[in-house]
Amino acid sequence: MTLKLTSLLALSLASLTLPFSTRAATASDDTAIIAKVGDSEVRADDIKPLLANLPVRDQLALAHDPAALNELVRSFIVQQLVYKEAVAKKWEQQPQVAAQLERLRQQAVTQTYLQALATPPADYPSDADLQAAYDLLKKNNALQVPKQYHVSQIYIADPKGSDKATDEKAQSKLDAVQKALKSADFAGLAKTQSDEAASAARGGDLGWLAENQIQPEIKARVITLSKGSVTEAIRTTDGWHIIKLIETKEPYIASLDEVKVPLTNELRKERAQAISKAYLTELLKQNPVTLNEIAVSKLVEAPKEK
């Protein structure tokens, strides 16, 4: 197993949060509304395929950076808005755009063909392969799972930069919720008052979060909580969060069963890369390429000195 694989798995195992392409999602996860654009709603299953197509390294990095993930999702949504407007104006029929689309089509055909050729055998990796990879990770201290927090939230939307009326409405709701919390059940209040629909339906339950998955301003408060206690309202860029700590898990060494899925995926990816490299080497042996290096050098002109 290469150092690259070791480092990728170490990142993934740090929170036991799998990349978007390997994480098992529930139906409620897929249909959760994650954003609103005008009169339209954007659901998780609209975004997940886009995230799944990112390189594994980027997926793992995003799993550890909520702010970057939020920004990326926003950029995807903006991209879709621009795309719909361009199609409405038949922009794809422009000659230069059509030529670029053809190049992209050729690239897609080539890549998917190579992927099909390089698919590892269905029975790879074997149990012995997995055990060997696991042992190496354990030896390199890459299986440490950080402290985790099971939390619930009441979220009140109030993006920074909102107009005065929006801020005042959010503040009024926040004051009412904080007052009600003195006597009301947290879960019941979350169901009726939280502006995050998916967690609200579960009484505000966000499930287990590794400490490196929690936004810094929220983490700073959560780590000070005792079991069953609730934070004051926490301001973030998207609004107000009131967090309840349900339970904690101390750091531990992940078992092979816990890491089997990401480990299998990374071993299969590494094997596919080796198969693809061998195929291309053989292809070039059968079809030697001779370059006119002088002509090639003239394809790109050196910038002129000012």
Secondary structure, DSSP 8 states (H G I E B T S, - for coil): --HHHHHHHHHHHTTT---TTT----HHHHH-EEEEETTEEEEHHHHHHHHHTS-HHHHHHHHT-HHHHHHHHHHHHHHHHHHHHHHHTTGGGSHHHHHHHHHHHHHHHHHHHHHHHT---TT-S-HHHHHHHHHHHHHTT--EE--EEEEEEEEEE--TT--HHHHHHHHHHHHHHHHHTTTS-HHHHHHHH-S-HHHHTTTTEEEEEEGGGS-HHHHHHHTT--TT-B---EEETTEEEEEEEEEEE--EE--HHHHHHHHHHHHHHHHHHHHHHHHHHHHHHHS-----HHHHHTSS------
